[in-house]
């Protein structure tokens, strides 16, 4: 059985009326995302969705420092392979090698780093092979 409306309460609640009146005034027109699907609506519920979204938007890493450095090293090698000149390749590798050496020297929290500085000459040689052929 359905509940009856309590006495003294209108069919339209105060909140519903506020929303309806705002809609009639056009206050919801031209909002960002109007007419577009809600992102992630089809994904399973994740109670931390807003934290993850904020961290992505702010470009904040939530990886332990050792894993973040491994990722940075991977990205550096990819950037070196896309470089347009040999001095750029050398600079990218030298910069990441310095970070790796510092991490080995001081230690970082997280899982083992398992990373050694890259052989600059090998990276440059591979870069040349890709760009000459």
Secondary structure, 3 states (H helix, E strand, C coil): CCCCCCCCCCCCCHHHHHHHHHHHHCCCCCCCCCCCCCCCCCCCCCCCHHHHHHHHHCCCCCCCHHHHHHHHHHHHHHHHHHCCCHHHHHHHHHHHHHHHHHHHHHCCCCCCCCCCCCCHHHHHHHHHHHHHC
